[in-house]
Amino acid sequence: MSWRRGASRGIAVGLVMAVLGVATIGTASAARRKDDVDTAVTKLVTEGGFPGAVAYYREDGRVRRYAAGVADTATGEPAMAWQRFRIASNTKAFVATVVLQLAGEQRLSLDDSVERWLPGVVRGPGYEPSRITVRQLLNHTSGVHDPDQVSLLYPYFHGHRDFVYTPDEVIRRSLVTPPSFAPGAGVSYSNTGYLLLGRVIERVTGHDVVRELRQRLLLPLGLWHTSFPTTSPHLTGPHLHGYDLKGEDLTTFSPSYDWTAGAMVSTVDDLATFHRALLAGRLLRPAEQATLRQLVPNDEGGAYGAGIETFDLPCGTVWGNTGAGPGFYSVSMSSADGRRQVVLVVTVYDLAADAAHAPKVVPSSPLPALRTALCG
């Protein structure tokens, strides 16, 4: 599940970074910018307390990659920019894109009710499924509640990292709590809403949602290092390890509880490729692209679109996603004009502390490095 607790969102992450394979920059201003970014991310590493971090940075078509620290504290294997990690709520942008593509193909309407596609699924005190629309699920205005994370995550933190939930079980556990508000009457980040969207995709297409994402997005974009595990707790191939604040390795962790809300695995390059294509309008028809960018202000100082989010930096609004899950925190953001883009990943996120509403779930904030990369 994604970490969303109002003002606490601003204490997100810190990094330790060193440059790997830095591209040659021709102009003095670009060279100075490279130094500024290096300094910012190195400071996040040296002062931030993360075992490892990787980043992708693009400015005016020139790409640089960074990595620092270790991928695995047990072996000392160095962190590398091509290693995989759990992208958590960045998954939502992939799922929303498929929903919007189906709308563009007129196979569903964004104003369809959840009851039309999932009859009998949304049942609980205070819920009116005939009034909850696909559009509201996309932009977090449905009022659909999330489950209690302490009880949901109990098996994982008591010796059962391979515990498997079905999406329907997580949905059922969510709906025992009344909605946060009437449909369309407010805004509240809902992971459960994206589980429902996963089920809608399957009902509309008649196919497994993993197949739809692979055929529509992963293969056409050449995202060869991106996958959507649904039950296996293991990361495969070259990957980073993720940790909690005490240094416990959380890498082995079944993603089943998060499914279409946050179960995907990727690399910084693949995630950058996807977001660049999405924000540039290469994946959606014009009407659906406009819907993607229709923003609903949230109480975190930013706004939600259909599967994406924005927040403001001193140089303007940035677009993309954040993702927080067991052991990993990632930020994938672009400037409004698309000239600058950064994907930043650090390997500490304390999911148990988050579930318990502890004041600290990561060692330090990513905002200084993000401001430097996107604003200069």
Secondary structure, 3 states (H helix, E strand, C coil): CCCCCHHHHHHCCCCCCEEECCCCCCCHHHHHHHHHHHHHHHHHHHHHCCCEEEEEEEECCEEEEEEEEECCCCCCCECCCCCEEECHHHHHHHHHHHHHHHHHCCCCCCCCEHHHHCCCCCCCCCCCCCCCEHHHHHHCCCCCCCCCHHHHHCCHHHCCCCCCCCHHHHHHHHCCCCCCCCCCCCCCCCHHHHHHHHHHHHHHHCCCHHHHHHHHHHHHHCCCCCECCCCCCCCCCCECCCECCCCCECCCCCCCCCHHHHCCEECHHHHHHHHHHHHCCCCCCHHHHHHHCCCEECCCCEEECCCCEEEEECCEEEEEEEEEECCEEEEEEEECCCCEEEEEEECECCHHHHHCCCCCCCCCCCHHHHHHHHHC
